[in-house]
Amino acid sequence: MPPRRFSGHRSYGLKRQNHATVYFAQGVDGGNIKIGCTAVHVEERLEQLQNGSPVILQVIAMTDGGERMERGVHARFAHLRAHGEWFRPAPELLEFIEAFRIEPIRVIEAA
């Protein structure tokens, strides 16, 4: 398997961060949004998610925060839950995410 690189964000090559990150991931063509939390760099978490996904994923938003914040966001949007940590992209969720939006981060196969 060729090495991977990331678009849209610098990868630091470290396994763990000093803080947790709450992230929002979605397929590049839209669809449900994963609301997750990671203590590793978001690029590494995205690569883990990508390995199990049939669609190309990207992180569309992220913010400092731990499991408590993640649980709060899950509770706030529980009525939009599609499956597990995946939520339907209703306008109210998209509006919430807008405050944390970043340049999308994607996993790209190296040439």
N, C-alpha and C positions, 0 to 999 in steps of 0.2 A: 504494500500500500504506500503510495507516495506521501510525503509529509504534507501537512496542511498549513495554510496561512489564513489570515483573517482580514476582511475588508472593514473599513469604517472605524477601526479602533486599534490602538496599539496593544500588542500582547507583551506582557512582561516576563513570561516564561517561568513564573513562580506558581507553585501548586496552591498555596493558601494565601488569603489576604489577611489583613489585620482586622477586618470588619466584614460583616455579611452584606450582601447586596440582594435587593428584591428586584427581579427582572420580569419583563413582559416579552414573550416570544410569540411569533406568528409566522405562518407560511408567507413566502414572498408574494403569493397571489391572494393573500387574505385568508379568511377562515378563522377558526377558533383561536383564542389567545391563551397561552400558558402563563399563569402567574406563579412564579417560583422564587425560591430563596437559595442562595449559594454562598459558601464560605471560600470557594475557589474562584479564580478569575472567571468572569462571565463568559469569556471566549472558550475556556475549557469546558464549562457546563454546556454551552451551546454545542460543542463538538460531541459531547455525550448524548445530548438530545438528538442531534442530527443522525447519529449512527442508528437510531431506532425509528427514524421517521421516513415515510415514503415521499414526503414533500420537502423542498428546500426551506429551511427555517431561518429566521433572522430575529435578533433582539431589537425591538423597536423602542424600548424605554427601560430605564433602570434608575434606582435610587438607593442610597444607603439605607439599610434597615435589616432587621433580623426576622426570625421566625414569628415573633409577636406581630410585627407589621404585616407580614405575609398572611397570617391567620386573620388579621383585621380586614385586609382587602378581600380575602376569600369570603368572610362573613358578609361584608358590605354588598358583594355581588353574587351571593349564593343563589339568588333567583335566576342568574344567567349561567350557572354551572352546566356544562355539557357532559363532562366526564372527568373525574379526578380533579386535577388542577387546571383543566382546560375550560374556558368560558366563552360563551357566544359574544361576538363583537358588537354589542348593542351600543347605540349612541352614548348612553350614560357612562359605560366603561371606557369607550374611546375618548370621551371628554376628560375623564379622570386621568387617563394615561398621558394625555397631552402635556400635562405639567412636568412629566418626566421624560419626554421624548428626546431621543438622541439620533444621530446619524446611524442608520441600521448597521448592525454587525452581522456578518455572514461568514460561514466556513467556506473556504475556497480551496479546491484541490490545487496543489502546486504543480506547475508544468515540469 
